[in-house]
Amino acid sequence: MIDPIGIWLWLSIAIVTVLLAQFLANLLVLRGLARIAPPGNGPLVSVLVPARNEAARIRPCLEALQLQDYPNLEVLVLDDNSTDNTADIVGSTGFTVARESRYRLVRGSVLPEGWVGKSWACQQLADASAGEYLMFVDADTVHSAGTVSSAINAAKRYRADLLTVLPYQTTKTFGEKLVIPLLFVVGGSYLPHWLVVLAQQAPWLARFLGPDFLAGCGTAIGQFLLFKRDSYYQLGGHASVATHLVEDVTLGRRVAKRIPEGWRLITCDGTGLVQCRMYSSLGDIWEGFTKNLWPVFDGDRVRFWFAVVWQAAVLVLPFALVPFLHRPELYVLVLLILVLRAMAACRFRTSWISVLCHPLGYGLALFIAVNSLRRSKGKGVKWK
């Protein structure tokens, strides 16, 4: 007799086992962003900070960038027509509009039709810069003094066309501790970063997998993107992702697509050098992820609903059934999920609240995803 519950449980166990194995494989190939002594000289690096209504958060970022030990550096901040006093705060930290200034404030121009705000801000920054390397960082990031030196060292060592860095995610409120750690779980177990690394080391494998498959495996973290200038413009810059709300992911995919041509996409663990507090409340999390989650699926509703349903069935529902369904397979499944969550918490030093409240946090994330789809049909979303 067919046992549908047993089939579901064993299939779920198999899926979570694959996620665990992939998480471990990704950890094995994740490069660290090592602290190094500042170089005596080096290529000019342009650190580029897009800012719109960041008055409450931008000062620590700019002060940290002014303390960098890398000698050949310029920092440009673009005020994207903020309605708060972002520009005043940038000016009070020593940034000026003078073109010869090492710390420069750029006034953003009007958003052209067909562009998303952040991509337009980043493109203007790139065009105003002079660096051989372009380092895009968010205004809510804070950097240790050796961040630029370490990032440039890694970019040169690994010959990166794009180097993207995982910052430490600072969380203070319950909502942040509940949801934000999921970024490391999803990012670390759903995409085969290990395969991207192997494809860059073995050209025959890159050719075998092909550009489209590798593009599907690629991603990037917009909180920290370090491009070689030539590669950035060959890719088309942010103009190539002008309409994309998740421009960082799309840029990562486009670099990964060119791995068979010899391009290199490098991901580094920067949790010891860079920190970021993405959101300061559950309401901010709701709005922020509402903006970002649906666009990741590029308008593919079938893929979206498949992802929501299988994650609900495999990663959330088992916890709700524990009091009612007394089967050893269910206990094994729940244990495997918690092991995955605990591994991510230990490796990336995230809150254990998210582990202990896993079904609540993951269920909330799925609700936000559905709201993201719903919002796309209504008034839409925008960058701040």
Residue, then its C-alpha position, 0 to 999 in steps of 0.5 A: m500500500i502506498d504511504p504518501i506521508g512516508i514518501w513526502l518525508w523521505l523525499s524531504i529528507a533527501i532534499v535537506t540532505v542535498l542542501l546540507a551537502q551543498f552548504l558544506a561544499n560551498l563552505l569548502v570553496l569560500r575564500g576568506l578575505a585575509r587581513i594584510a599589511p597595506p601595500g606600498n603602492g597599488p592601483l587607484v581604487s574608487v570606492l563608490v557609495p550610492a546614497r538616497n535618504e541615508a542620513a540616519r546611517i551613512r556617517p559610520c560608513l564614510e568615517a570608516l572609509q576615510l580611515q582605510d590604510y590603502p594608500n591610492l584611494e578615492v571615495l565618491v558618494l552620490d546623493d541621489n536627490s535625497t529628501d532628508n539631510t544626507a548631503d549635509i551629513v556627507g559634507s560634514t564628514g569632509f566630502t566636497v564637490a571639488r573634482e580634485s578632492r580625494y573624498r568627493l560628493v557627487r550630486g545625482s541627476v534626474l532619473p531617466e525613464g527606464w532606469v531603477g534608481k540604484s542602478w542609475a546612481c551606481q552608473q553615475l558614480a562609475d562614470a565620475s570615477a577614475g579608479e582602475y578598480l571600482m568598489f561599490v558599497d552600500a551606505d549601511t556598511v562599516h569597514s575595518a581599516g584594512t578592508v580595501s587593502s585586503a579586497i584588492n589583494a584578493a582581487k589581484r590574487y584570484r584575477a577577479d573580474l568581479l569580487t563580491v564580499l559577504p559582510y557580517q550582518t548586524t542584527k539588533t531587534f527580534g525581527e532582524k534576528l529572526v529573518i536576516p540569518l536566512l540569507f546565509v542559509v539560502g545563499g549557502s545551500y541553494l546555489p552551487h557556488w562550488l561548481v562556479v569555483l570549479a568551472q573557473q579552475a577547469p576550462w573544460l568544465a566551464r565549456f561543458l556546463g555552458p554559459d546559461f547554466l553557469a549564469g543560473c549558478g552565479t550571484a553577487i552581494g550588492q553590499f560589496l562589489l569590486f569590479k575591474r574597471d575594464s570588466y565593468y564597462q565590457l559588461g555594460g556597467h549598471a546600464s546593462v541592468a538598468t531595469h533590474l531591482v536586484e541589480d547585484v544578482t543580475l550582475g553576478r549572473r552576467v559575470a558567471k555567464r562569461i566564465p567559459e570566456g575566461w572571466r572570474l567571479i570570486t566570492c569572499d567571506g568578509t565577516g571579519l572586516v565588513q559589517c552591515r545592518m540591512y534593516s532596523s525593524l521588522g517593518d523595514i525587513w518586510e518592505g525591503f524583502t518585498k522589493n527584492l524577492w519577486p524580482v529574483f525570479d525574473g517574472d517566472r510565476v511557475r518557478f516562484w510558486f514552485a519555490v514557495v510550495w516546496q520550501a513550505a512543504v519541506l522546511v516549515l510544515p514538518f515543524a507544525l506536524v511534530p505534535f501530531l505525527h509521531r514518526p521517526e522519519l519526521y524527527v530525522l527531517v526536523l533534526l537535519i533542518l536544525v543541523l543546517r541552521a546551526m551550521a550556518a549560525c556557527r559559521f557566520r556568527t548569526s543569532w541563534i534566535s533564528v535557529l530556535c524559531h526556524p519555522l516562524g522565521y522561514g514562514l514569515a520569509l515565505f509570506i514576504a515573498v508572496n507579498s512581493l509577488r502581490r505588490s508587483k501587480g499593484k503599485g509596485v516597488k522602488w529604491k527608497 
